[in-house]
Amino acid sequence: MIKLIMLLHCCSVGRGLGDNLSKENVVRIGFVGAGGIAQVHAEYYRRIPFLRLEAVTDIDIERAKEFARRFGIPEENVFKDYVDMLDKVLLDGVSVCAPHKVHAPASIYALKRGVHVLVEKPMAVTALEALEMLRAAIQYRRILFVGFQNRFSPEIIAARRFAEAGTLKGFYYGETVEGRERRRGIPPLTTFISKEIAGGGVLLDLGCYAIDNAMYILGYPEVTKVSGYIYTALGKSREASSVLSMWGQVGPWFGPWNTEKFDVEDFAVGRIVLRNGGVLWLKVAWAMHNDDLGRPFYLGLRGGIKLYPLEIFRDENGFMTTTRVVVPQRDVWIDKIGKFVEVIRKGLESSIDPIKDSPIDPRENVYEMIILDAVYRSAYNGGEEVEIQVPDEIKPIINNAMISMD
């Protein structure tokens, strides 16, 4: 039996950009990094009334100047060093859109300067860096928001709600997948393919999404051990690089890359074992000789959930049922940027809690970095299992209730 249901109000996503803003508190935003993703941030910021794009910094000063001209940032507020920008310009919030290795130091310095932070994913290069970022946010009482726009996807929110309702009670197996259709989708930028700059490859770039989706849907259950493998399969192949991207054109995001500079992984798998004995497989790809790694799914004793599109599998009234869930369409970037601005404005009017008021609890992101870190450590040691140790600050978020049969 196949059913079709619509969740028109399944998601308490944010209102329109700029709702609840007023002239009394103009929000001043700076940028660490002036590349492609920073430009996306800026485009959404400038839709919001009573907000100014105030300053930008980039190691490529000419790129920073061009960014400033495009988005109306004063010429005197263009910098090559984020320390100079944060020391010299009064800001309320900053988007950290620099290479991965800059995420932690730039975010921590901004927090120390009293500036709220929206940092692009991945949160950091290592779990230790991520934990230091969290501690800085708590110490200086500023928002640290890791920009996982997938959290505002109506489909992901709806999947979480079905899990909360008991669909995944007795969870025993699942697969979380990103880049599943990337037959050839390696980013050509050195900032992604050089380990010195990026810190890692597809596991860091897309694995963080896969882990975030899974942990969020499952309710942040306790992970006991992790193992994994990483591969540089096609990244060093000149033939693979010469083939046009799967979109059929060479653009700023995908296309031929420098195989000589490529020294990160382009494919990774991981095995994540939960306290209840359930197993979650992680699969991520930038490139492969295949067209699909399969849809993400989660299996429980009462039902199953499959994503893209969202389907719920259950036994009901003597039948095996498959429910296709129709969710509303939503531009997740409206919420990603809008919610950050809303919490900044709240901070201008009253005190805020860096944990409760953040659009995404940063402790969740640290936990995910601990898991991701463990996959790397296992891979570097031939796939041996790595036991998960969770710092005291993170333990309050661990919750096995959504997947337990108790």
Secondary structure, DSSP 8 states (H G I E B T S, - for coil): -EEEEE-TT------STTTT--TTS-EEEEEE--SHHHHHHHHHHTTSTTEEEEEEE-SSHHHHHHHHHHHT--GGGEES-HHHHHHHS--SEEEE-S-HHHHHHHHHHHHHTT-EEEE-SSS-SSHHHHHHHHHHHHHHT--EEE--GGGG-HHHHHHHHHHHTTTTTT--EEEEEESTT-SB----SHHHH-HHHHSSSHHHHTHHHHHHHHHHHHTS--EEEEEEEEE-SSTT-HHHHHS--TTSS--SSSS---TTT--S-SEEEEEEEETTS-EEEEEEESB-SSS-----EEE-SS-EEETTTTEEEEEETTEEEEEEEE-----HHHHHHHHHHHHHHHHHHS---TTTTSSS-HHHHHHHHHHHHHHHHHHHTTT--EE----TTTGGG---TTT---
